[in-house]
């Protein structure tokens, strides 16, 4: 999550098993709103690095979220 709004902002715990990746924690949005998240990928066929990238991008999106238009 380096070079994203999630860097130094997200607080999370990983979990791994064979063909299982998990990340749960919280992150603050641009507006300071706190989001709690939990993502689990189970029995996936993609490379582990691809799964990790998608999860990291999702957390970065939460950190970049704003309700203001």
PDB file of N, CA, C and O in Angstrom:
ATOM      1  N   UNK A   1       0.820  -1.195   0.000  1.00  0.00           N
ATOM      2  CA  UNK A   1       0.000   0.000   0.000  1.00  0.00           C
ATOM      3  C   UNK A   1       0.861   1.257   0.000  1.00  0.00           C
ATOM      4  O   UNK A   1       0.369   2.358   0.244  1.00  0.00           O
ATOM      5  N   UNK A   2       2.129   1.085  -0.271  1.00  0.00           N
ATOM      6  CA  UNK A   2       3.040   2.226  -0.343  1.00  0.00           C
ATOM      7  C   UNK A   2       2.565   3.189  -1.426  1.00  0.00           C
ATOM      8  O   UNK A   2       1.992   2.788  -2.439  1.00  0.00           O
ATOM      9  N   UNK A   3       2.818   4.465  -1.181  1.00  0.00           N
ATOM     10  CA  UNK A   3       2.474   5.529  -2.126  1.00  0.00           C
ATOM     11  C   UNK A   3       0.964   5.638  -2.366  1.00  0.00           C
ATOM     12  O   UNK A   3       0.541   6.109  -3.422  1.00  0.00           O
ATOM     13  N   UNK A   4       0.150   5.209  -1.398  1.00  0.00           N
ATOM     14  CA  UNK A   4      -1.301   5.391  -1.455  1.00  0.00           C
ATOM     15  C   UNK A   4      -1.731   6.055  -0.152  1.00  0.00           C
ATOM     16  O   UNK A   4      -0.933   6.173   0.778  1.00  0.00           O
ATOM     17  N   UNK A   5      -2.976   6.485  -0.081  1.00  0.00           N
ATOM     18  CA  UNK A   5      -3.497   7.082   1.152  1.00  0.00           C
ATOM     19  C   UNK A   5      -3.605   6.069   2.287  1.00  0.00           C
ATOM     20  O   UNK A   5      -3.790   6.447   3.444  1.00  0.00           O
ATOM     21  N   UNK A   6      -3.490   4.802   1.961  1.00  0.00           N
ATOM     22  CA  UNK A   6      -3.548   3.763   2.990  1.00  0.00           C
ATOM     23  C   UNK A   6      -2.214   3.600   3.712  1.00  0.00           C
ATOM     24  O   UNK A   6      -2.178   3.071   4.823  1.00  0.00           O
ATOM     25  N   UNK A   7      -1.126   4.041   3.104  1.00  0.00           N
ATOM     26  CA  UNK A   7       0.200   3.915   3.713  1.00  0.00           C
ATOM     27  C   UNK A   7       0.249   4.706   5.016  1.00  0.00           C
ATOM     28  O   UNK A   7      -0.030   5.905   5.027  1.00  0.00           O
ATOM     29  N   UNK A   8       0.598   4.047   6.098  1.00  0.00           N
ATOM     30  CA  UNK A   8       0.660   4.700   7.392  1.00  0.00           C
ATOM     31  C   UNK A   8      -0.702   5.010   7.988  1.00  0.00           C
ATOM     32  O   UNK A   8      -0.787   5.626   9.051  1.00  0.00           O
ATOM     33  N   UNK A   9      -1.754   4.596   7.326  1.00  0.00           N
ATOM     34  CA  UNK A   9      -3.121   4.895   7.738  1.00  0.00           C
ATOM     35  C   UNK A   9      -3.855   3.604   8.109  1.00  0.00           C
ATOM     36  O   UNK A   9      -4.509   3.538   9.149  1.00  0.00           O
ATOM     37  N   UNK A  10      -3.749   2.603   7.279  1.00  0.00           N
ATOM     38  CA  UNK A  10      -4.448   1.337   7.520  1.00  0.00           C
ATOM     39  C   UNK A  10      -3.776   0.579   8.661  1.00  0.00           C
ATOM     40  O   UNK A  10      -2.549   0.514   8.748  1.00  0.00           O
ATOM     41  N   UNK A  11      -4.589   0.021   9.515  1.00  0.00           N
ATOM     42  CA  UNK A  11      -4.123  -0.861  10.588  1.00  0.00           C
ATOM     43  C   UNK A  11      -4.817  -2.191  10.358  1.00  0.00           C
ATOM     44  O   UNK A  11      -6.042  -2.277  10.436  1.00  0.00           O
ATOM     45  N   UNK A  12      -4.047  -3.222  10.077  1.00  0.00           N
ATOM     46  CA  UNK A  12      -4.668  -4.482   9.668  1.00  0.00           C
ATOM     47  C   UNK A  12      -3.824  -5.675  10.081  1.00  0.00           C
ATOM     48  O   UNK A  12      -2.635  -5.555  10.376  1.00  0.00           O
ATOM     49  N   UNK A  13      -4.469  -6.816  10.094  1.00  0.00           N
ATOM     50  CA  UNK A  13      -3.825  -8.093  10.401  1.00  0.00           C
ATOM     51  C   UNK A  13      -4.067  -9.044   9.246  1.00  0.00           C
ATOM     52  O   UNK A  13      -5.194  -9.202   8.775  1.00  0.00           O
ATOM     53  N   UNK A  14      -2.991  -9.675   8.797  1.00  0.00           N
ATOM     54  CA  UNK A  14      -3.102 -10.663   7.724  1.00  0.00           C
ATOM     55  C   UNK A  14      -3.342 -12.047   8.299  1.00  0.00           C
ATOM     56  O   UNK A  14      -3.087 -12.308   9.475  1.00  0.00           O
ATOM     57  N   UNK A  15      -3.836 -12.917   7.448  1.00  0.00           N
ATOM     58  CA  UNK A  15      -3.982 -14.330   7.774  1.00  0.00           C
ATOM     59  C   UNK A  15      -3.748 -15.126   6.508  1.00  0.00           C
ATOM     60  O   UNK A  15      -4.272 -14.780   5.449  1.00  0.00           O
ATOM     61  N   UNK A  16      -2.980 -16.169   6.603  1.00  0.00           N
ATOM     62  CA  UNK A  16      -2.679 -16.969   5.415  1.00  0.00           C
ATOM     63  C   UNK A  16      -2.705 -18.453   5.737  1.00  0.00           C
ATOM     64  O   UNK A  16      -2.294 -18.893   6.811  1.00  0.00           O
ATOM     65  N   UNK A  17      -3.194 -19.194   4.784  1.00  0.00           N
ATOM     66  CA  UNK A  17      -3.148 -20.649   4.741  1.00  0.00           C
ATOM     67  C   UNK A  17      -2.972 -21.004   3.271  1.00  0.00           C
ATOM     68  O   UNK A  17      -2.963 -20.119   2.415  1.00  0.00           O
ATOM     69  N   UNK A  18      -2.838 -22.243   2.986  1.00  0.00           N
ATOM     70  CA  UNK A  18      -2.730 -22.658   1.598  1.00  0.00           C
ATOM     71  C   UNK A  18      -4.009 -22.299   0.848  1.00  0.00           C
ATOM     72  O   UNK A  18      -5.095 -22.736   1.227  1.00  0.00           O
ATOM     73  N   UNK A  19      -3.885 -21.512  -0.204  1.00  0.00           N
ATOM     74  CA  UNK A  19      -5.008 -21.027  -1.027  1.00  0.00           C
ATOM     75  C   UNK A  19      -6.020 -20.194  -0.250  1.00  0.00           C
ATOM     76  O   UNK A  19      -7.189 -20.119  -0.629  1.00  0.00           O
ATOM     77  N   UNK A  20      -5.574 -19.572   0.828  1.00  0.00           N
ATOM     78  CA  UNK A  20      -6.436 -18.667   1.600  1.00  0.00           C
ATOM     79  C   UNK A  20      -5.605 -17.453   1.997  1.00  0.00           C
ATOM     80  O   UNK A  20      -4.496 -17.584   2.514  1.00  0.00           O
ATOM     81  N   UNK A  21      -6.163 -16.264   1.744  1.00  0.00           N
ATOM     82  CA  UNK A  21      -5.540 -15.014   2.167  1.00  0.00           C
ATOM     83  C   UNK A  21      -6.618 -14.187   2.837  1.00  0.00           C
ATOM     84  O   UNK A  21      -7.759 -14.159   2.376  1.00  0.00           O
ATOM     85  N   UNK A  22      -6.266 -13.513   3.919  1.00  0.00           N
ATOM     86  CA  UNK A  22      -7.235 -12.672   4.621  1.00  0.00           C
ATOM     87  C   UNK A  22      -6.550 -11.397   5.103  1.00  0.00           C
ATOM     88  O   UNK A  22      -5.363 -11.394   5.431  1.00  0.00           O
ATOM     89  N   UNK A  23      -7.319 -10.323   5.137  1.00  0.00           N
ATOM     90  CA  UNK A  23      -6.851  -9.063   5.690  1.00  0.00           C
ATOM     91  C   UNK A  23      -8.041  -8.398   6.365  1.00  0.00           C
ATOM     92  O   UNK A  23      -9.075  -8.175   5.736  1.00  0.00           O
ATOM     93  N   UNK A  24      -7.892  -8.087   7.633  1.00  0.00           N
ATOM     94  CA  UNK A  24      -8.951  -7.419   8.398  1.00  0.00           C
ATOM     95  C   UNK A  24      -8.337  -6.265   9.170  1.00  0.00           C
ATOM     96  O   UNK A  24      -7.213  -6.355   9.665  1.00  0.00           O
ATOM     97  N   UNK A  25      -9.094  -5.179   9.263  1.00  0.00           N
ATOM     98  CA  UNK A  25      -8.586  -4.046  10.013  1.00  0.00           C
ATOM     99  C   UNK A  25      -9.434  -2.819   9.828  1.00  0.00           C
ATOM    100  O   UNK A  25     -10.636  -2.907   9.577  1.00  0.00           O
ATOM    101  N   UNK A  26      -8.795  -1.658   9.955  1.00  0.00           N
ATOM    102  CA  UNK A  26      -9.519  -0.415   9.764  1.00  0.00           C
ATOM    103  C   UNK A  26      -8.616   0.601   9.086  1.00  0.00           C
ATOM    104  O   UNK A  26      -7.390   0.496   9.121  1.00  0.00           O
ATOM    105  N   UNK A  27      -9.257   1.588   8.468  1.00  0.00           N
ATOM    106  CA  UNK A  27      -8.563   2.652   7.750  1.00  0.00           C
ATOM    107  C   UNK A  27      -9.431   3.900   7.805  1.00  0.00           C
ATOM    108  O   UNK A  27     -10.657   3.804   7.871  1.00  0.00           O
ATOM    109  N   UNK A  28      -8.812   5.053   7.778  1.00  0.00           N
ATOM    110  CA  UNK A  28      -9.560   6.312   7.755  1.00  0.00           C
ATOM    111  C   UNK A  28      -9.604   6.862   6.334  1.00  0.00           C
ATOM    112  O   UNK A  28      -8.621   6.806   5.595  1.00  0.00           O
ATOM    113  N   UNK A  29     -10.771   7.395   5.972  1.00  0.00           N
ATOM    114  CA  UNK A  29     -10.958   7.994   4.647  1.00  0.00           C
ATOM    115  C   UNK A  29     -10.321   9.381   4.611  1.00  0.00           C
ATOM    116  O   UNK A  29      -9.795   9.859   5.616  1.00  0.00           O
ATOM    117  N   UNK A  30     -10.375  10.008   3.463  1.00  0.00           N
ATOM    118  CA  UNK A  30      -9.871  11.376   3.311  1.00  0.00           C
ATOM    119  C   UNK A  30     -10.549  12.313   4.313  1.00  0.00           C
ATOM    120  O   UNK A  30      -9.917  13.222   4.851  1.00  0.00           O
ATOM    121  N   UNK A  31     -11.833  12.083   4.554  1.00  0.00           N
ATOM    122  CA  UNK A  31     -12.621  12.926   5.451  1.00  0.00           C
ATOM    123  C   UNK A  31     -12.458  12.561   6.923  1.00  0.00           C
ATOM    124  O   UNK A  31     -13.064  13.192   7.789  1.00  0.00           O
ATOM    125  N   UNK A  32     -11.643  11.545   7.213  1.00  0.00           N
ATOM    126  CA  UNK A  32     -11.434  11.126   8.595  1.00  0.00           C
ATOM    127  C   UNK A  32     -12.423  10.085   9.082  1.00  0.00           C
ATOM    128  O   UNK A  32     -12.400   9.701  10.251  1.00  0.00           O
ATOM    129  N   UNK A  33     -13.287   9.630   8.199  1.00  0.00           N
ATOM    130  CA  UNK A  33     -14.262   8.601   8.569  1.00  0.00           C
ATOM    131  C   UNK A  33     -13.551   7.258   8.714  1.00  0.00           C
ATOM    132  O   UNK A  33     -12.741   6.888   7.863  1.00  0.00           O
ATOM    133  N   UNK A  34     -13.848   6.534   9.778  1.00  0.00           N
ATOM    134  CA  UNK A  34     -13.206   5.245  10.013  1.00  0.00           C
ATOM    135  C   UNK A  34     -14.014   4.132   9.358  1.00  0.00           C
ATOM    136  O   UNK A  34     -15.227   4.032   9.546  1.00  0.00           O
ATOM    137  N   UNK A  35     -13.324   3.298   8.586  1.00  0.00           N
ATOM    138  CA  UNK A  35     -13.926   2.120   7.971  1.00  0.00           C
ATOM    139  C   UNK A  35     -13.295   0.869   8.555  1.00  0.00           C
ATOM    140  O   UNK A  35     -12.080   0.793   8.739  1.00  0.00           O
ATOM    141  N   UNK A  36     -14.135  -0.102   8.842  1.00  0.00           N
ATOM    142  CA  UNK A  36     -13.677  -1.421   9.276  1.00  0.00           C
ATOM    143  C   UNK A  36     -13.875  -2.354   8.097  1.00  0.00           C
ATOM    144  O   UNK A  36     -14.922  -2.322   7.450  1.00  0.00           O
ATOM    145  N   UNK A  37     -12.882  -3.183   7.809  1.00  0.00           N
ATOM    146  CA  UNK A  37     -12.979  -4.084   6.664  1.00  0.00           C
ATOM    147  C   UNK A  37     -12.465  -5.472   7.023  1.00  0.00           C
ATOM    148  O   UNK A  37     -11.669  -5.650   7.945  1.00  0.00           O
ATOM    149  N   UNK A  38     -12.943  -6.433   6.270  1.00  0.00           N
ATOM    150  CA  UNK A  38     -12.459  -7.805   6.364  1.00  0.00           C
ATOM    151  C   UNK A  38     -12.620  -8.442   4.994  1.00  0.00           C
ATOM    152  O   UNK A  38     -13.729  -8.539   4.469  1.00  0.00           O
ATOM    153  N   UNK A  39     -11.519  -8.869   4.428  1.00  0.00           N
ATOM    154  CA  UNK A  39     -11.526  -9.478   3.097  1.00  0.00           C
ATOM    155  C   UNK A  39     -10.891 -10.858   3.183  1.00  0.00           C
ATOM    156  O   UNK A  39      -9.838 -11.037   3.795  1.00  0.00           O
ATOM    157  N   UNK A  40     -11.539 -11.817   2.569  1.00  0.00           N
ATOM    158  CA  UNK A  40     -11.034 -13.188   2.560  1.00  0.00           C
ATOM    159  C   UNK A  40     -11.106 -13.727   1.139  1.00  0.00           C
ATOM    160  O   UNK A  40     -12.150 -13.653   0.491  1.00  0.00           O
ATOM    161  N   UNK A  41     -10.007 -14.260   0.667  1.00  0.00           N
ATOM    162  CA  UNK A  41      -9.954 -14.957  -0.626  1.00  0.00           C
ATOM    163  C   UNK A  41      -9.687 -16.424  -0.307  1.00  0.00           C
ATOM    164  O   UNK A  41      -8.717 -16.758   0.373  1.00  0.00           O
ATOM    165  N   UNK A  42     -10.552 -17.283  -0.801  1.00  0.00           N
ATOM    166  CA  UNK A  42     -10.469 -18.700  -0.452  1.00  0.00           C
ATOM    167  C   UNK A  42     -10.488 -19.553  -1.712  1.00  0.00           C
ATOM    168  O   UNK A  42     -11.276 -19.311  -2.626  1.00  0.00           O
ATOM    169  N   UNK A  43      -9.619 -20.545  -1.751  1.00  0.00           N
ATOM    170  CA  UNK A  43      -9.577 -21.512  -2.848  1.00  0.00           C
ATOM    171  C   UNK A  43      -9.412 -20.828  -4.208  1.00  0.00           C
ATOM    172  O   UNK A  43     -10.071 -21.194  -5.181  1.00  0.00           O
ATOM    173  N   UNK A  44      -8.531 -19.837  -4.262  1.00  0.00           N
ATOM    174  CA  UNK A  44      -8.334 -19.080  -5.495  1.00  0.00           C
ATOM    175  C   UNK A  44      -7.363 -19.789  -6.428  1.00  0.00           C
ATOM    176  O   UNK A  44      -6.522 -20.576  -5.993  1.00  0.00           O
ATOM    177  N   UNK A  45      -7.496 -19.499  -7.709  1.00  0.00           N
ATOM    178  CA  UNK A  45      -6.644 -20.089  -8.734  1.00  0.00           C
ATOM    179  C   UNK A  45      -5.563 -19.118  -9.219  1.00  0.00           C
ATOM    180  O   UNK A  45      -4.586 -19.537  -9.839  1.00  0.00           O
ATOM    181  N   UNK A  46      -5.734 -17.841  -8.942  1.00  0.00           N
ATOM    182  CA  UNK A  46      -4.773 -16.808  -9.361  1.00  0.00           C
ATOM    183  C   UNK A  46      -3.520 -16.890  -8.493  1.00  0.00           C
ATOM    184  O   UNK A  46      -3.548 -17.473  -7.410  1.00  0.00           O
ATOM    185  N   UNK A  47      -2.427 -16.306  -8.967  1.00  0.00           N
ATOM    186  CA  UNK A  47      -1.226 -16.250  -8.131  1.00  0.00           C
ATOM    187  C   UNK A  47      -1.486 -15.468  -6.846  1.00  0.00           C
ATOM    188  O   UNK A  47      -2.261 -14.512  -6.851  1.00  0.00           O
ATOM    189  N   UNK A  48      -0.859 -15.857  -5.767  1.00  0.00           N
ATOM    190  CA  UNK A  48      -1.035 -15.193  -4.482  1.00  0.00           C
ATOM    191  C   UNK A  48      -0.741 -13.700  -4.589  1.00  0.00           C
ATOM    192  O   UNK A  48      -1.430 -12.887  -3.973  1.00  0.00           O
ATOM    193  N   UNK A  49       0.265 -13.339  -5.355  1.00  0.00           N
ATOM    194  CA  UNK A  49       0.620 -11.922  -5.504  1.00  0.00           C
ATOM    195  C   UNK A  49      -0.525 -11.128  -6.128  1.00  0.00           C
ATOM    196  O   UNK A  49      -0.729  -9.966  -5.776  1.00  0.00           O
ATOM    197  N   UNK A  50      -1.271 -11.732  -7.043  1.00  0.00           N
ATOM    198  CA  UNK A  50      -2.416 -11.061  -7.666  1.00  0.00           C
ATOM    199  C   UNK A  50      -3.525 -10.839  -6.643  1.00  0.00           C
ATOM    200  O   UNK A  50      -4.149  -9.778  -6.622  1.00  0.00           O
ATOM    201  N   UNK A  51      -3.768 -11.820  -5.810  1.00  0.00           N
ATOM    202  CA  UNK A  51      -4.788 -11.696  -4.756  1.00  0.00           C
ATOM    203  C   UNK A  51      -4.391 -10.589  -3.783  1.00  0.00           C
ATOM    204  O   UNK A  51      -5.220  -9.756  -3.418  1.00  0.00           O
ATOM    205  N   UNK A  52      -3.137 -10.577  -3.364  1.00  0.00           N
ATOM    206  CA  UNK A  52      -2.649  -9.544  -2.444  1.00  0.00           C
ATOM    207  C   UNK A  52      -2.791  -8.154  -3.059  1.00  0.00           C
ATOM    208  O   UNK A  52      -3.155  -7.206  -2.363  1.00  0.00           O
ATOM    209  N   UNK A  53      -2.510  -8.026  -4.337  1.00  0.00           N
ATOM    210  CA  UNK A  53      -2.615  -6.738  -5.024  1.00  0.00           C
ATOM    211  C   UNK A  53      -4.053  -6.229  -5.009  1.00  0.00           C
ATOM    212  O   UNK A  53      -4.288  -5.054  -4.726  1.00  0.00           O
ATOM    213  N   UNK A  54      -5.007  -7.088  -5.307  1.00  0.00           N
ATOM    214  CA  UNK A  54      -6.422  -6.688  -5.316  1.00  0.00           C
ATOM    215  C   UNK A  54      -6.870  -6.261  -3.921  1.00  0.00           C
ATOM    216  O   UNK A  54      -7.566  -5.256  -3.780  1.00  0.00           O
ATOM    217  N   UNK A  55      -6.491  -6.993  -2.914  1.00  0.00           N
ATOM    218  CA  UNK A  55      -6.856  -6.650  -1.536  1.00  0.00           C
ATOM    219  C   UNK A  55      -6.237  -5.300  -1.153  1.00  0.00           C
ATOM    220  O   UNK A  55      -6.912  -4.451  -0.572  1.00  0.00           O
ATOM    221  N   UNK A  56      -4.972  -5.106  -1.474  1.00  0.00           N
ATOM    222  CA  UNK A  56      -4.307  -3.836  -1.170  1.00  0.00           C
ATOM    223  C   UNK A  56      -4.986  -2.672  -1.889  1.00  0.00           C
ATOM    224  O   UNK A  56      -5.149  -1.597  -1.313  1.00  0.00           O
ATOM    225  N   UNK A  57      -5.378  -2.882  -3.135  1.00  0.00           N
ATOM    226  CA  UNK A  57      -6.066  -1.835  -3.895  1.00  0.00           C
ATOM    227  C   UNK A  57      -7.409  -1.491  -3.272  1.00  0.00           C
ATOM    228  O   UNK A  57      -7.804  -0.326  -3.258  1.00  0.00           O
ATOM    229  N   UNK A  58      -8.108  -2.482  -2.762  1.00  0.00           N
ATOM    230  CA  UNK A  58      -9.402  -2.231  -2.117  1.00  0.00           C
ATOM    231  C   UNK A  58      -9.230  -1.366  -0.870  1.00  0.00           C
ATOM    232  O   UNK A  58     -10.020  -0.451  -0.639  1.00  0.00           O
ATOM    233  N   UNK A  59      -8.214  -1.645  -0.072  1.00  0.00           N
ATOM    234  CA  UNK A  59      -7.957  -0.840   1.129  1.00  0.00           C
ATOM    235  C   UNK A  59      -7.550   0.581   0.724  1.00  0.00           C
ATOM    236  O   UNK A  59      -7.975   1.550   1.354  1.00  0.00           O
ATOM    237  N   UNK A  60      -6.746   0.703  -0.303  1.00  0.00           N
ATOM    238  CA  UNK A  60      -6.353   2.029  -0.802  1.00  0.00           C
ATOM    239  C   UNK A  60      -7.577   2.812  -1.275  1.00  0.00           C
ATOM    240  O   UNK A  60      -7.653   4.023  -1.069  1.00  0.00           O
ATOM    241  N   UNK A  61      -8.525   2.138  -1.899  1.00  0.00           N
ATOM    242  CA  UNK A  61      -9.767   2.803  -2.341  1.00  0.00           C
ATOM    243  C   UNK A  61     -10.557   3.313  -1.142  1.00  0.00           C
ATOM    244  O   UNK A  61     -11.092   4.421  -1.180  1.00  0.00           O
ATOM    245  N   UNK A  62     -10.633   2.521  -0.084  1.00  0.00           N
ATOM    246  CA  UNK A  62     -11.331   2.975   1.121  1.00  0.00           C
ATOM    247  C   UNK A  62     -10.649   4.210   1.695  1.00  0.00           C
ATOM    248  O   UNK A  62     -11.325   5.148   2.119  1.00  0.00           O
ATOM    249  N   UNK A  63      -9.335   4.222   1.713  1.00  0.00           N
ATOM    250  CA  UNK A  63      -8.587   5.360   2.240  1.00  0.00           C
ATOM    251  C   UNK A  63      -8.785   6.612   1.385  1.00  0.00           C
ATOM    252  O   UNK A  63      -8.664   7.728   1.889  1.00  0.00           O
ATOM    253  N   UNK A  64      -9.082   6.442   0.125  1.00  0.00           N
ATOM    254  CA  UNK A  64      -9.276   7.561  -0.808  1.00  0.00           C
ATOM    255  C   UNK A  64     -10.735   8.000  -0.904  1.00  0.00           C
ATOM    256  O   UNK A  64     -11.040   8.959  -1.613  1.00  0.00           O
ATOM    257  N   UNK A  65     -11.628   7.329  -0.217  1.00  0.00           N
ATOM    258  CA  UNK A  65     -13.061   7.599  -0.305  1.00  0.00           C
ATOM    259  C   UNK A  65     -13.410   8.951   0.333  1.00  0.00           C
ATOM    260  O   UNK A  65     -12.830   9.345   1.345  1.00  0.00           O
ATOM    261  N   UNK A  66     -14.363   9.641  -0.278  1.00  0.00           N
ATOM    262  CA  UNK A  66     -14.935  10.853   0.307  1.00  0.00           C
ATOM    263  C   UNK A  66     -16.429  10.900  -0.003  1.00  0.00           C
ATOM    264  O   UNK A  66     -16.862  10.486  -1.079  1.00  0.00           O
ATOM    265  N   UNK A  67     -17.195  11.397   0.929  1.00  0.00           N
ATOM    266  CA  UNK A  67     -18.635  11.576   0.697  1.00  0.00           C
ATOM    267  C   UNK A  67     -18.921  12.941   0.103  1.00  0.00           C
ATOM    268  O   UNK A  67     -20.026  13.196  -0.375  1.00  0.00           O
ATOM    269  N   UNK A  68     -17.922  13.828   0.131  1.00  0.00           N
ATOM    270  CA  UNK A  68     -18.088  15.171  -0.415  1.00  0.00           C
ATOM    271  C   UNK A  68     -17.960  15.122  -1.920  1.00  0.00           C
ATOM    272  O   UNK A  68     -17.160  14.354  -2.453  1.00  0.00           O
ATOM    273  N   UNK A  69     -18.737  15.930  -2.608  1.00  0.00           N
ATOM    274  CA  UNK A  69     -18.680  15.946  -4.073  1.00  0.00           C
ATOM    275  C   UNK A  69     -18.132  17.239  -4.573  1.00  0.00           C
ATOM    276  O   UNK A  69     -18.012  17.432  -5.783  1.00  0.00           O
TER     277      UNK A  69
END
